[in-house]
Amino acid sequence: MCIVSDRNESIIKSVSRVYPDVPHFACIWHLWNNVYKKFKKSHAKLSEIYFSMAKAYTQAEFDSLMEKVEKVDIRVKEYLELAGYEKWARLYAPVNRGWIIMSNISESINAALVSARELPIYDFLEEVRKMFGRWNCSKRKEAIQTYTTLGKIYQEMLTLNEAMSTRMTVVPSTEYLHTVNDGGRNYTVCLLEKKCVCGRFQVDELTCPHAWAVLKSKFLMPEEYCSNYYKPNTVVMTYDVPVYPLPDRNDWNIPAHVAEEVVLPPKWKRPPGRPKKKRDKPLSELMQPKNQHSCSICGQGGHNK
C-alpha cells in the first residue's frame, strides 16, 4: 500500500499522522511542474529524461539518465536529490509501486465533481455518494464479465511481451535459473524469485519478455507468475462492498442533541468578483499543443478532408 499526492505540506502532515506506516510518494507530474517553474531554461531538454528516470527499472539506466541531467543543468540534479529519490523514482521506492506514480485518480474524481461543487454541502455529499455507487456497480459488473485470465489491459501487455520473446534464445543453468539472449545481450531470469535482470519482472509483477521466453521453453503458463492484483477475481473483490442508498431526509432518526445544535457560518469574508470554477493551470500545461484536426483521407494533421 502507498499514498501518492502533490507535495502539499498539509497533506504530508495529515498522512504521517493517520497512516504513519504507509509510504507517501510525490506525484511525478506535480514534481515536474516544480522543476519547470524553477529551471525554465532547461525544461525542454529535461522533460523526457526526467520521466524516463522516474520510470527506470535498473540502477544503470537511472544513473545514465541522471548523468544527462547533470550535463544539462546541475541545479536540477541537486533539486531532485533534495526531494529524495525514494519519493519519486520507482526504482528507489521502499514498496513496489508498479504503475502508481501519479495522482491521476484524484484528478479524475475532481473533474467528475465540477458541477456538483455548486451545490450545498448536503446535496454535494449526496451527489458524491450516488456517483461512487454508480461507478462501483458498473466496475463490479465489468469485472464479473471478464473471462480472460488477467484484466484486459494486463492481458494486452502480456500478449505484447510474448510477441517480443519470439526472437530470444534460452539457456538453462538450473531448474529455476536461466540465461536469455536478446539481440546479443544476456539476461538472467530466476523463476523461483520471479526476478529478471531487466527489472520489469519484479517491479511490474508481470511476465517480462525474457521471463516469457523461459516459461515458453518449459511449457509453463505465464499468468501463474503474474501478480494476483491483475486477476479478475481480485478486481471483483475491490468493488465487492456496495455503496448503500440512504433513506429520505424526512425518515432520518436524528438524536436530539444533534438536532438542537446550531452550526454558525465560518468567519470568512467573501472576496470580490465572481467565484472561480476552474483550477489555475500551470504554464507547462498551457504550453502543451492543442488537439489538431486530422484529414480522414490522407491521415495528416492540421487540416480536414
FIGULUM-435801 format. One record per residue (C-alpha): residue in three letters; x negated, y, z; residue number from 1. Coordinates in Angstrom, 1 decimal, decimal comma, padded with zeros to 4 digits, always signed. Layout:
<code=ALA; c1=X; c2=Y; c3=Z; pos=NUM>
...
This chain:
<code=MET; c1=+000,0; c2=+000,0; c3=+000,0; pos=1>
<code=CYS; c1=-001,2; c2=+003,5; c3=-000,7; pos=2>
<code=ILE; c1=+000,2; c2=+007,1; c3=-001,0; pos=3>
<code=VAL; c1=-000,6; c2=+009,4; c3=-003,9; pos=4>
<code=SER; c1=+000,1; c2=+013,1; c3=-003,8; pos=5>
<code=ASP; c1=-001,4; c2=+016,5; c3=-004,7; pos=6>
<code=ARG; c1=-003,9; c2=+017,9; c3=-002,1; pos=7>
<code=ASN; c1=-001,3; c2=+019,9; c3=-000,2; pos=8>
<code=GLU; c1=-002,5; c2=+020,3; c3=+003,4; pos=9>
<code=SER; c1=+000,9; c2=+019,8; c3=+005,0; pos=10>
<code=ILE; c1=+001,4; c2=+016,5; c3=+003,1; pos=11>
<code=ILE; c1=-002,1; c2=+015,3; c3=+004,1; pos=12>
<code=LYS; c1=-001,4; c2=+016,2; c3=+007,8; pos=13>
<code=SER; c1=+002,1; c2=+014,5; c3=+007,8; pos=14>
<code=VAL; c1=+000,9; c2=+011,4; c3=+006,1; pos=15>
<code=SER; c1=-002,0; c2=+011,0; c3=+008,5; pos=16>
<code=ARG; c1=+000,5; c2=+011,2; c3=+011,4; pos=17>
<code=VAL; c1=+003,3; c2=+009,0; c3=+010,1; pos=18>
<code=TYR; c1=+001,1; c2=+006,5; c3=+008,1; pos=19>
<code=PRO; c1=-002,2; c2=+006,5; c3=+009,9; pos=20>
<code=ASP; c1=-003,4; c2=+003,2; c3=+008,5; pos=21>
<code=VAL; c1=-002,3; c2=+003,8; c3=+004,8; pos=22>
<code=PRO; c1=-005,0; c2=+005,2; c3=+002,4; pos=23>
<code=HIS; c1=-004,0; c2=+008,6; c3=+001,0; pos=24>
<code=PHE; c1=-005,2; c2=+009,4; c3=-002,5; pos=25>
<code=ALA; c1=-005,2; c2=+012,5; c3=-004,7; pos=26>
<code=CYS; c1=-003,3; c2=+012,6; c3=-008,0; pos=27>
<code=ILE; c1=-005,9; c2=+012,8; c3=-010,7; pos=28>
<code=TRP; c1=-003,8; c2=+015,2; c3=-012,7; pos=29>
<code=HIS; c1=-003,5; c2=+017,7; c3=-009,9; pos=30>
<code=LEU; c1=-007,2; c2=+017,4; c3=-009,1; pos=31>
<code=TRP; c1=-008,0; c2=+018,1; c3=-012,8; pos=32>
<code=ASN; c1=-005,9; c2=+021,2; c3=-012,7; pos=33>
<code=ASN; c1=-008,0; c2=+022,4; c3=-009,8; pos=34>
<code=VAL; c1=-011,2; c2=+021,7; c3=-011,9; pos=35>
<code=TYR; c1=-009,6; c2=+023,5; c3=-014,8; pos=36>
<code=LYS; c1=-008,9; c2=+026,7; c3=-012,8; pos=37>
<code=LYS; c1=-012,3; c2=+026,8; c3=-011,1; pos=38>
<code=PHE; c1=-014,5; c2=+026,0; c3=-014,1; pos=39>
<code=LYS; c1=-012,6; c2=+027,2; c3=-017,1; pos=40>
<code=LYS; c1=-015,6; c2=+027,4; c3=-019,5; pos=41>
<code=SER; c1=-016,4; c2=+023,7; c3=-019,2; pos=42>
<code=HIS; c1=-012,8; c2=+022,2; c3=-019,2; pos=43>
<code=ALA; c1=-012,7; c2=+021,3; c3=-023,0; pos=44>
<code=LYS; c1=-015,8; c2=+019,1; c3=-022,8; pos=45>
<code=LEU; c1=-014,9; c2=+017,5; c3=-019,4; pos=46>
<code=SER; c1=-011,3; c2=+016,6; c3=-019,8; pos=47>
<code=GLU; c1=-011,8; c2=+013,2; c3=-021,5; pos=48>
<code=ILE; c1=-014,9; c2=+012,4; c3=-019,4; pos=49>
<code=TYR; c1=-013,0; c2=+013,1; c3=-016,1; pos=50>
<code=PHE; c1=-010,0; c2=+010,9; c3=-016,8; pos=51>
<code=SER; c1=-012,3; c2=+008,1; c3=-018,0; pos=52>
<code=MET; c1=-014,2; c2=+008,4; c3=-014,7; pos=53>
<code=ALA; c1=-011,0; c2=+008,2; c3=-012,7; pos=54>
<code=LYS; c1=-010,0; c2=+005,0; c3=-014,5; pos=55>
<code=ALA; c1=-013,5; c2=+003,4; c3=-014,7; pos=56>
<code=TYR; c1=-013,7; c2=-000,3; c3=-013,9; pos=57>
<code=THR; c1=-017,5; c2=-000,7; c3=-013,3; pos=58>
<code=GLN; c1=-020,2; c2=+001,3; c3=-011,4; pos=59>
<code=ALA; c1=-022,4; c2=+001,5; c3=-014,5; pos=60>
<code=GLU; c1=-019,5; c2=+003,1; c3=-016,5; pos=61>
<code=PHE; c1=-018,8; c2=+005,6; c3=-013,7; pos=62>
<code=ASP; c1=-022,5; c2=+006,6; c3=-013,3; pos=63>
<code=SER; c1=-022,9; c2=+007,1; c3=-017,1; pos=64>
<code=LEU; c1=-019,9; c2=+009,4; c3=-017,2; pos=65>
<code=MET; c1=-021,0; c2=+011,3; c3=-014,2; pos=66>
<code=GLU; c1=-024,3; c2=+012,0; c3=-015,8; pos=67>
<code=LYS; c1=-022,5; c2=+013,6; c3=-018,8; pos=68>
<code=VAL; c1=-020,5; c2=+015,8; c3=-016,3; pos=69>
<code=GLU; c1=-023,8; c2=+016,9; c3=-014,7; pos=70>
<code=LYS; c1=-025,2; c2=+017,9; c3=-018,1; pos=71>
<code=VAL; c1=-022,1; c2=+020,0; c3=-019,0; pos=72>
<code=ASP; c1=-021,7; c2=+021,7; c3=-015,6; pos=73>
<code=ILE; c1=-023,3; c2=+020,5; c3=-012,3; pos=74>
<code=ARG; c1=-020,8; c2=+022,6; c3=-010,3; pos=75>
<code=VAL; c1=-018,0; c2=+020,2; c3=-011,4; pos=76>
<code=LYS; c1=-020,0; c2=+017,2; c3=-010,2; pos=77>
<code=GLU; c1=-020,5; c2=+018,8; c3=-006,8; pos=78>
<code=TYR; c1=-016,8; c2=+019,7; c3=-006,6; pos=79>
<code=LEU; c1=-015,8; c2=+016,1; c3=-007,4; pos=80>
<code=GLU; c1=-018,3; c2=+014,8; c3=-004,8; pos=81>
<code=LEU; c1=-016,9; c2=+017,2; c3=-002,2; pos=82>
<code=ALA; c1=-013,3; c2=+016,0; c3=-003,0; pos=83>
<code=GLY; c1=-014,5; c2=+012,4; c3=-002,3; pos=84>
<code=TYR; c1=-014,9; c2=+009,7; c3=-004,9; pos=85>
<code=GLU; c1=-012,7; c2=+007,4; c3=-002,9; pos=86>
<code=LYS; c1=-009,8; c2=+009,9; c3=-003,2; pos=87>
<code=TRP; c1=-009,5; c2=+010,0; c3=-007,0; pos=88>
<code=ALA; c1=-011,8; c2=+007,3; c3=-008,6; pos=89>
<code=ARG; c1=-010,1; c2=+003,9; c3=-008,8; pos=90>
<code=LEU; c1=-013,5; c2=+002,2; c3=-008,5; pos=91>
<code=TYR; c1=-014,2; c2=+003,6; c3=-005,0; pos=92>
<code=ALA; c1=-010,7; c2=+003,2; c3=-003,6; pos=93>
<code=PRO; c1=-010,6; c2=+001,1; c3=-000,3; pos=94>
<code=VAL; c1=-007,5; c2=-000,7; c3=-001,6; pos=95>
<code=ASN; c1=-006,6; c2=-002,0; c3=-005,1; pos=96>
<code=ARG; c1=-004,7; c2=+001,0; c3=-006,6; pos=97>
<code=GLY; c1=-004,2; c2=-000,6; c3=-010,0; pos=98>
<code=TRP; c1=-002,4; c2=+001,9; c3=-012,2; pos=99>
<code=ILE; c1=-001,1; c2=+004,0; c3=-009,2; pos=100>
<code=ILE; c1=-003,4; c2=+007,1; c3=-009,9; pos=101>
<code=MET; c1=-000,8; c2=+009,9; c3=-010,4; pos=102>
<code=SER; c1=+002,2; c2=+011,2; c3=-008,6; pos=103>
<code=ASN; c1=+004,5; c2=+010,8; c3=-011,7; pos=104>
<code=ILE; c1=+007,2; c2=+009,0; c3=-009,7; pos=105>
<code=SER; c1=+007,9; c2=+012,0; c3=-007,5; pos=106>
<code=GLU; c1=+007,7; c2=+014,4; c3=-010,5; pos=107>
<code=SER; c1=+010,3; c2=+012,3; c3=-012,4; pos=108>
<code=ILE; c1=+012,6; c2=+012,5; c3=-009,4; pos=109>
<code=ASN; c1=+012,1; c2=+016,2; c3=-009,1; pos=110>
<code=ALA; c1=+013,0; c2=+016,6; c3=-012,8; pos=111>
<code=ALA; c1=+016,2; c2=+014,5; c3=-012,4; pos=112>
<code=LEU; c1=+017,4; c2=+016,6; c3=-009,5; pos=113>
<code=VAL; c1=+017,0; c2=+020,1; c3=-011,1; pos=114>
<code=SER; c1=+020,8; c2=+020,7; c3=-011,5; pos=115>
<code=ALA; c1=+021,6; c2=+019,2; c3=-008,1; pos=116>
<code=ARG; c1=+019,4; c2=+021,8; c3=-006,3; pos=117>
<code=GLU; c1=+022,0; c2=+024,4; c3=-006,9; pos=118>
<code=LEU; c1=+024,5; c2=+022,6; c3=-004,6; pos=119>
<code=PRO; c1=+025,0; c2=+023,0; c3=-000,8; pos=120>
<code=ILE; c1=+022,9; c2=+020,6; c3=+001,3; pos=121>
<code=TYR; c1=+025,7; c2=+018,0; c3=+001,9; pos=122>
<code=ASP; c1=+026,6; c2=+017,8; c3=-001,8; pos=123>
<code=PHE; c1=+022,9; c2=+017,8; c3=-002,8; pos=124>
<code=LEU; c1=+022,2; c2=+014,7; c3=-000,5; pos=125>
<code=GLU; c1=+025,4; c2=+013,0; c3=-001,8; pos=126>
<code=GLU; c1=+024,1; c2=+013,5; c3=-005,4; pos=127>
<code=VAL; c1=+020,7; c2=+012,0; c3=-004,4; pos=128>
<code=ARG; c1=+022,4; c2=+009,0; c3=-002,8; pos=129>
<code=LYS; c1=+024,5; c2=+008,4; c3=-005,9; pos=130>
<code=MET; c1=+021,6; c2=+008,8; c3=-008,2; pos=131>
<code=PHE; c1=+019,5; c2=+006,3; c3=-006,3; pos=132>
<code=GLY; c1=+022,5; c2=+003,9; c3=-006,2; pos=133>
<code=ARG; c1=+022,8; c2=+004,0; c3=-010,0; pos=134>
<code=TRP; c1=+019,1; c2=+003,5; c3=-010,5; pos=135>
<code=ASN; c1=+018,9; c2=+000,7; c3=-008,0; pos=136>
<code=CYS; c1=+021,8; c2=-001,1; c3=-009,7; pos=137>
<code=SER; c1=+020,5; c2=-000,7; c3=-013,3; pos=138>
<code=LYS; c1=+016,9; c2=-001,7; c3=-012,4; pos=139>
<code=ARG; c1=+018,1; c2=-004,8; c3=-010,5; pos=140>
<code=LYS; c1=+020,3; c2=-005,8; c3=-013,4; pos=141>
<code=GLU; c1=+017,4; c2=-005,3; c3=-015,8; pos=142>
<code=ALA; c1=+015,0; c2=-007,4; c3=-013,6; pos=143>
<code=ILE; c1=+017,5; c2=-010,2; c3=-013,3; pos=144>
<code=GLN; c1=+017,9; c2=-010,4; c3=-017,1; pos=145>
<code=THR; c1=+014,1; c2=-010,5; c3=-017,7; pos=146>
<code=TYR; c1=+013,3; c2=-014,0; c3=-019,0; pos=147>
<code=THR; c1=+009,6; c2=-013,6; c3=-019,7; pos=148>
<code=THR; c1=+007,0; c2=-014,9; c3=-017,1; pos=149>
<code=LEU; c1=+005,9; c2=-011,3; c3=-016,4; pos=150>
<code=GLY; c1=+007,6; c2=-007,9; c3=-016,7; pos=151>
<code=LYS; c1=+007,9; c2=-006,5; c3=-020,3; pos=152>
<code=ILE; c1=+005,0; c2=-004,0; c3=-020,1; pos=153>
<code=TYR; c1=+002,7; c2=-006,5; c3=-018,5; pos=154>
<code=GLN; c1=+003,6; c2=-009,3; c3=-020,9; pos=155>
<code=GLU; c1=+002,7; c2=-007,0; c3=-023,8; pos=156>
<code=MET; c1=-000,7; c2=-006,3; c3=-022,1; pos=157>
<code=LEU; c1=-001,3; c2=-010,0; c3=-021,7; pos=158>
<code=THR; c1=-000,4; c2=-010,6; c3=-025,4; pos=159>
<code=LEU; c1=-002,9; c2=-007,9; c3=-026,4; pos=160>
<code=ASN; c1=-005,6; c2=-009,3; c3=-024,2; pos=161>
<code=GLU; c1=-005,0; c2=-012,7; c3=-025,8; pos=162>
<code=ALA; c1=-005,5; c2=-011,3; c3=-029,3; pos=163>
<code=MET; c1=-008,8; c2=-009,7; c3=-028,2; pos=164>
<code=SER; c1=-010,0; c2=-013,0; c3=-026,7; pos=165>
<code=THR; c1=-009,9; c2=-014,9; c3=-030,0; pos=166>
<code=ARG; c1=-013,4; c2=-013,8; c3=-031,1; pos=167>
<code=MET; c1=-015,1; c2=-014,8; c3=-027,8; pos=168>
<code=THR; c1=-017,1; c2=-017,9; c3=-027,0; pos=169>
<code=VAL; c1=-017,1; c2=-019,6; c3=-023,6; pos=170>
<code=VAL; c1=-020,0; c2=-021,5; c3=-022,0; pos=171>
<code=PRO; c1=-019,1; c2=-023,2; c3=-018,6; pos=172>
<code=SER; c1=-021,5; c2=-023,2; c3=-015,7; pos=173>
<code=THR; c1=-019,3; c2=-024,9; c3=-013,1; pos=174>
<code=GLU; c1=-015,6; c2=-025,8; c3=-012,9; pos=175>
<code=TYR; c1=-014,8; c2=-022,2; c3=-012,0; pos=176>
<code=LEU; c1=-017,8; c2=-020,2; c3=-013,2; pos=177>
<code=HIS; c1=-018,1; c2=-019,4; c3=-016,9; pos=178>
<code=THR; c1=-020,1; c2=-017,1; c3=-019,3; pos=179>
<code=VAL; c1=-018,1; c2=-015,4; c3=-022,1; pos=180>
<code=ASN; c1=-019,9; c2=-013,9; c3=-025,1; pos=181>
<code=ASP; c1=-018,1; c2=-010,9; c3=-026,5; pos=182>
<code=GLY; c1=-019,9; c2=-009,4; c3=-029,5; pos=183>
<code=GLY; c1=-023,4; c2=-010,3; c3=-028,3; pos=184>
<code=ARG; c1=-022,8; c2=-009,2; c3=-024,7; pos=185>
<code=ASN; c1=-022,3; c2=-011,8; c3=-021,9; pos=186>
<code=TYR; c1=-019,6; c2=-011,5; c3=-019,2; pos=187>
<code=THR; c1=-019,4; c2=-013,8; c3=-016,1; pos=188>
<code=VAL; c1=-015,9; c2=-014,9; c3=-015,1; pos=189>
<code=CYS; c1=-015,0; c2=-016,6; c3=-011,8; pos=190>
<code=LEU; c1=-011,6; c2=-018,1; c3=-011,8; pos=191>
<code=LEU; c1=-011,8; c2=-019,1; c3=-008,1; pos=192>
<code=GLU; c1=-012,1; c2=-015,4; c3=-007,0; pos=193>
<code=LYS; c1=-010,2; c2=-014,0; c3=-010,0; pos=194>
<code=LYS; c1=-013,1; c2=-011,8; c3=-011,0; pos=195>
<code=CYS; c1=-014,9; c2=-010,7; c3=-014,2; pos=196>
<code=VAL; c1=-018,0; c2=-008,5; c3=-014,6; pos=197>
<code=CYS; c1=-015,9; c2=-006,1; c3=-016,8; pos=198>
<code=GLY; c1=-013,9; c2=-005,3; c3=-013,6; pos=199>
<code=ARG; c1=-010,4; c2=-005,5; c3=-015,3; pos=200>
<code=PHE; c1=-009,5; c2=-008,9; c3=-013,9; pos=201>
<code=GLN; c1=-009,9; c2=-007,9; c3=-010,3; pos=202>
<code=VAL; c1=-008,7; c2=-004,3; c3=-010,5; pos=203>
<code=ASP; c1=-005,7; c2=-004,7; c3=-012,8; pos=204>
<code=GLU; c1=-004,9; c2=-008,2; c3=-011,3; pos=205>
<code=LEU; c1=-004,0; c2=-009,1; c3=-014,8; pos=206>
<code=THR; c1=-005,9; c2=-011,6; c3=-017,0; pos=207>
<code=CYS; c1=-008,5; c2=-009,7; c3=-019,0; pos=208>
<code=PRO; c1=-009,6; c2=-010,8; c3=-022,5; pos=209>
<code=HIS; c1=-012,7; c2=-012,6; c3=-021,1; pos=210>
<code=ALA; c1=-010,6; c2=-014,5; c3=-018,5; pos=211>
<code=TRP; c1=-008,1; c2=-015,2; c3=-021,2; pos=212>
<code=ALA; c1=-010,8; c2=-016,9; c3=-023,3; pos=213>
<code=VAL; c1=-011,8; c2=-019,1; c3=-020,3; pos=214>
<code=LEU; c1=-008,3; c2=-020,1; c3=-019,5; pos=215>
<code=LYS; c1=-007,6; c2=-020,9; c3=-023,1; pos=216>
<code=SER; c1=-010,6; c2=-023,2; c3=-023,2; pos=217>
<code=LYS; c1=-009,4; c2=-025,0; c3=-020,1; pos=218>
<code=PHE; c1=-005,7; c2=-025,1; c3=-021,3; pos=219>
<code=LEU; c1=-004,5; c2=-023,2; c3=-018,2; pos=220>
<code=MET; c1=-001,6; c2=-020,7; c3=-018,0; pos=221>
<code=PRO; c1=-002,8; c2=-017,1; c3=-017,7; pos=222>
<code=GLU; c1=+000,3; c2=-016,0; c3=-015,8; pos=223>
<code=GLU; c1=-000,8; c2=-018,1; c3=-012,8; pos=224>
<code=TYR; c1=-003,8; c2=-015,8; c3=-012,5; pos=225>
<code=CYS; c1=-001,8; c2=-012,5; c3=-012,5; pos=226>
<code=SER; c1=-000,5; c2=-010,7; c3=-009,5; pos=227>
<code=ASN; c1=+002,9; c2=-011,6; c3=-008,2; pos=228>
<code=TYR; c1=+003,8; c2=-007,9; c3=-008,3; pos=229>
<code=TYR; c1=+004,2; c2=-008,2; c3=-012,1; pos=230>
<code=LYS; c1=+006,6; c2=-011,1; c3=-012,0; pos=231>
<code=PRO; c1=+010,4; c2=-010,5; c3=-012,4; pos=232>
<code=ASN; c1=+011,2; c2=-012,2; c3=-009,0; pos=233>
<code=THR; c1=+009,2; c2=-009,5; c3=-007,2; pos=234>
<code=VAL; c1=+010,9; c2=-006,7; c3=-009,1; pos=235>
<code=VAL; c1=+014,3; c2=-008,1; c3=-008,2; pos=236>
<code=MET; c1=+013,2; c2=-008,1; c3=-004,5; pos=237>
<code=THR; c1=+012,2; c2=-004,5; c3=-004,9; pos=238>
<code=TYR; c1=+015,8; c2=-003,5; c3=-005,7; pos=239>
<code=ASP; c1=+017,4; c2=-006,1; c3=-003,5; pos=240>
<code=VAL; c1=+018,6; c2=-003,7; c3=-000,8; pos=241>
<code=PRO; c1=+021,7; c2=-001,9; c3=-002,2; pos=242>
<code=VAL; c1=+022,5; c2=+001,8; c3=-001,6; pos=243>
<code=TYR; c1=+025,9; c2=+001,5; c3=+000,0; pos=244>
<code=PRO; c1=+028,6; c2=+004,1; c3=-000,7; pos=245>
<code=LEU; c1=+029,7; c2=+006,4; c3=+002,1; pos=246>
<code=PRO; c1=+033,3; c2=+006,9; c3=+003,2; pos=247>
<code=ASP; c1=+035,1; c2=+010,1; c3=+002,6; pos=248>
<code=ARG; c1=+034,1; c2=+013,0; c3=+004,8; pos=249>
<code=ASN; c1=+037,6; c2=+013,1; c3=+006,5; pos=250>
<code=ASP; c1=+037,1; c2=+009,4; c3=+007,6; pos=251>
<code=TRP; c1=+033,8; c2=+010,1; c3=+009,4; pos=252>
<code=ASN; c1=+033,6; c2=+009,3; c3=+013,1; pos=253>
<code=ILE; c1=+031,5; c2=+012,3; c3=+014,4; pos=254>
<code=PRO; c1=+030,5; c2=+012,4; c3=+018,1; pos=255>
<code=ALA; c1=+031,9; c2=+015,4; c3=+020,0; pos=256>
<code=HIS; c1=+028,5; c2=+016,8; c3=+020,9; pos=257>
<code=VAL; c1=+027,5; c2=+016,8; c3=+017,3; pos=258>
<code=ALA; c1=+030,8; c2=+018,3; c3=+016,0; pos=259>
<code=GLU; c1=+030,6; c2=+021,1; c3=+018,7; pos=260>
<code=GLU; c1=+027,0; c2=+022,1; c3=+017,8; pos=261>
<code=VAL; c1=+026,7; c2=+025,4; c3=+015,9; pos=262>
<code=VAL; c1=+023,9; c2=+025,5; c3=+013,3; pos=263>
<code=LEU; c1=+022,7; c2=+029,0; c3=+012,7; pos=264>
<code=PRO; c1=+021,3; c2=+030,2; c3=+009,4; pos=265>
<code=PRO; c1=+017,5; c2=+030,5; c3=+009,2; pos=266>
<code=LYS; c1=+015,8; c2=+033,8; c3=+010,0; pos=267>
<code=TRP; c1=+014,8; c2=+034,4; c3=+006,4; pos=268>
<code=LYS; c1=+015,2; c2=+037,4; c3=+004,1; pos=269>
<code=ARG; c1=+016,1; c2=+036,6; c3=+000,5; pos=270>
<code=PRO; c1=+013,5; c2=+038,1; c3=-001,9; pos=271>
<code=PRO; c1=+014,7; c2=+040,5; c3=-004,6; pos=272>
<code=GLY; c1=+015,5; c2=+039,3; c3=-008,1; pos=273>
<code=ARG; c1=+017,1; c2=+036,1; c3=-009,5; pos=274>
<code=PRO; c1=+016,0; c2=+032,9; c3=-007,8; pos=275>
<code=LYS; c1=+013,6; c2=+030,7; c3=-009,7; pos=276>
<code=LYS; c1=+014,9; c2=+027,4; c3=-011,0; pos=277>
<code=LYS; c1=+011,8; c2=+026,1; c3=-012,8; pos=278>
<code=ARG; c1=+008,4; c2=+025,5; c3=-011,3; pos=279>
<code=ASP; c1=+005,3; c2=+027,5; c3=-012,3; pos=280>
<code=LYS; c1=+003,4; c2=+025,6; c3=-014,9; pos=281>
<code=PRO; c1=-000,4; c2=+025,6; c3=-014,7; pos=282>
<code=LEU; c1=-002,4; c2=+027,1; c3=-017,5; pos=283>
<code=SER; c1=-003,6; c2=+023,7; c3=-018,6; pos=284>
<code=GLU; c1=+000,0; c2=+022,6; c3=-019,1; pos=285>
<code=LEU; c1=+000,9; c2=+025,7; c3=-021,0; pos=286>
<code=MET; c1=-002,1; c2=+025,3; c3=-023,3; pos=287>
<code=GLN; c1=-001,0; c2=+021,8; c3=-024,5; pos=288>
<code=PRO; c1=+000,1; c2=+021,7; c3=-028,1; pos=289>
<code=LYS; c1=+003,9; c2=+021,5; c3=-028,6; pos=290>
<code=ASN; c1=+005,5; c2=+018,6; c3=-030,4; pos=291>
<code=GLN; c1=+005,3; c2=+019,2; c3=-034,1; pos=292>
<code=HIS; c1=+007,8; c2=+018,2; c3=-036,7; pos=293>
<code=SER; c1=+006,6; c2=+015,3; c3=-038,9; pos=294>
<code=CYS; c1=+007,6; c2=+014,6; c3=-042,5; pos=295>
<code=SER; c1=+009,8; c2=+011,4; c3=-043,0; pos=296>
<code=ILE; c1=+008,3; c2=+010,9; c3=-046,5; pos=297>
<code=CYS; c1=+004,5; c2=+011,3; c3=-046,0; pos=298>
<code=GLY; c1=+004,4; c2=+011,0; c3=-042,2; pos=299>
<code=GLN; c1=+002,2; c2=+014,1; c3=-041,8; pos=300>
<code=GLY; c1=+002,8; c2=+016,7; c3=-039,1; pos=301>
<code=GLY; c1=+003,5; c2=+020,4; c3=-039,4; pos=302>
<code=HIS; c1=+006,5; c2=+020,1; c3=-041,8; pos=303>
<code=ASN; c1=+009,6; c2=+018,1; c3=-042,6; pos=304>
<code=LYS; c1=+010,8; c2=+016,5; c3=-045,8; pos=305>
